[in-house]
Amino acid sequence: MEMDWRRLLSAKRFGLEEYHGSRQDDRSEFQRDYDRLVFSAPFRRLQNKTQVFPLPGSIFVHNRLTHSLEVSCVGRSLGHEVSERLLRLHPELSDSHLPEIGSIVAAACLAHDLGNPPFGHSGERAISTYFSEGKGACLQRCLSASEWEDLIHFEGNANAFRLLTHQFQGRRKGGFAMTYSTLASIVKYPFSSRLAGGKPKFGFFLSEEGSFRRIAEELGIICLNGDPLKYARYPLVYLVEAADDICYQMMDIEDAHKLKLLTTEETKGLFMRYLDGKRAKRSEEVFKMVTDVNEQIAYLRSVVIGLLVEACVDVFVAHEAEILSGEFSGPLLKHAGEPLKAAYEHSAAVSLEKIYRSKDVLDIELAGFRIITTLVDLMVEAVMSPDKAYSRLLMGRVSGQYDIASPTLYGKVQAVLDYISGMTDVYALDLYRKINGNSLPAV
């Protein structure tokens, strides 16, 4: 069985299905997805969320917003190249949405990090371990097995899908009302937490199982092994993932150079590994004209990104049949040819050792872990004991869109996590300081 491009690419909007085809606009529905995201509050908040390095700093480095914009640019290039190549192979699909793949991937790339809590991956771990190892462990007996799996493996990707599909209180019908295709493109792990096999990665919470099932049925995404909640990856997920992988690896190396975590020689060496003899010689010629070191690094980074984009497009098109049948496995970069694959793996190993385990990065993770754990603990206690005076004060800070008075414990805890994961780093730190009496509001 093979997925079908005509069915996979749908401009129908989640939650507004009855209005499908009724709007006249110069923009395509997928371009409207992109614009809706850019003008949304959750997207703006990404400017104050950690990507890797501490914020703010005297030297500008990437935050979640700049990262998402760059991923979107690379994603658009990947999608555009793939659509052009596929249209040459399948000219009969020229009247479908296949030419819009670039727009779909660009919008999905903008949205892929919307569900991440403050302080990067340490925020995710803090939430998960609060329930698996911390004070929240006592709640296990009050929750179902599936609800518990959602909490002890809290996942930013699943939270992004929730943010974009869940009808929070006071939000218009349909939530963000993204197109089905854009929503499917952000779900990297298309199965529920209970089917994750103990791994921390999954695509949707128990509360959104029905939403993903609706999307999968509409788009004809294949079920794997006959399980109604374990699906093949939606094809465009591979392009969103590739854009993210390319950007975070290349841009983190460039940021690390600016912060002097990597020397100029080390940085150039990492990038030069990707280049064949002809391109390496061309780089040396460019360096004679461009003498600024940072500009030289930026030039190498741009060349490498172009090579990786080309390689991922080649892999996607070559393996189109396997992708459509759900038999393709692993990220596109894993299937890239040499020397790109070896160079990328080497970059990843060096980044792990010299960047992601650096003192600055570990310090922000430690601080973030403590802040998020404290906020989750206090807010969970407040929604479980809402009549206490301190609980009322805390809950008074929570926007009415979050259902902290949900009739179920699972619903209450989810509302707390919705509230906290939507915070910026600065807001979370400020609230933490006020709760601990380290700062007072200005009077």
Secondary structure, DSSP 8 states (H G I E B T S, - for coil): ----HHHHS---BTT-GGGTT----SS-HHHHHHHHHHTSHHHHHGGGSBSSS-SS-SS---BHHHHHHHHHHHHHHHHHHHHHHHHHH-GGGTTTTGGGHHHHHHHHHHHTTTT--TTHHHHHHHHHHHHHTSGGGGGGGGS-HHHHHHHHT--HHHHHHHHHH---TTS-TTTT--BHHHHHHT-SS-BBGGGSTT-S--SB-GGGHHHHHHHHHHHT--BSTT-TTBB---TTHHHHHHHHHHHHHHHHHHHHHHTTSS-HHHHHHHHHTT--HHHHHHHHHHHHH---HHHHHHHHHHHHHHHHHHHHHHHHHHTHHHHHHT---S-GGGG--TTHHHHHHHHHHHHHHHTTTSHHHHHHHHHHHHHHHHHHHHHHHHHHSTTSHHHHHHHTTS-TTS-TT-SSHHHHHHHHHHHHHTS-HHHHHHHHHHHTTS-----
